[in-house]
Amino acid sequence: MARRKVSTPPSATLPAPPAGSAIRLCADGAYRWTYAFPLFTNPSILLWGWKIVFTIIGLTLAGIWIVFAAITLVQSGLDAEAQFFNLRLWLGAFALFLALWPLGYLLLALLCGGKYWMDFRMDAAGIAHAQTPRQFRKSRGLGAAAGLLGALSGSIGAVQAGRLLGARGRMSMNFADVRSARASRRWSTISLNEESVYRHHIYVEPRDFDFMLGVIRSLLPARAAARLQA
């Protein structure tokens, strides 16, 4: 999924990373680093996806249940047994979707070899990341397989998942657009949020967490920076 390009950096100069850092300060004044996200030991992507599944599928099934409840009400009147049957049916479907997501995540993690590789670039204006070329080649193959299986099974969701896996999206965010932020020292993750539902998760090695936290805090709007605590 393409996002806005990182804007031209202002005159602010980024500080040099500490000795032994995995982050490089390049000639163009931007930081660059590669991060291998541990799919089995860091649950942030799993939980983030679960939240999306919970919201989207939950709202969709709730809307469908309301329609069927209204139809049942028109056809059968105040039939409590029929209404409870509809409720149990849609709650069961909701539970099934919630159970399938972690199973799908586990399968994806196994196929990816337990790691998801990302390239990060950050300047004084914003940050962007994309799959590494190696990860992209692997994801493209997985995406093609998922899309084919989805087409054969008639699953629109599986087809869409395949398209997303096969697309090397460059996701970026300008620091000036950040409205809230939070950090997790345990998972070495810094999350930046816009006014929209879009969130940018920044992953660094544990030894670089405090350094990156301080730099990002200095670049954010004052209100968001005040909330960025580890």
JOCORZI-V170312 format. One line per field, one symbol per residue. ss: DSSP state (h for helix, s for strand, l for the rest). A space follows every 10 residues. Layout:
BEGIN
ss = ???
END
This chain:
BEGIN
ss = llllllllll llllllllll lllsslllll ssssssssll lllhhhhhhh hhhhhhhhhh hhhhhhhhhh hhhhhhlllh hhhhhhhhhh hhhhhhhhhh hhhhhhhhhh hlllssssss sslllsssss slhhhhhhhh hhhhhhhhhh hhhllhhhhh hhhhhhllll sssshhhlls ssssllllss ssslllllss sssllhhhhh hhhhhhhhhl lhhhhhhlll
END
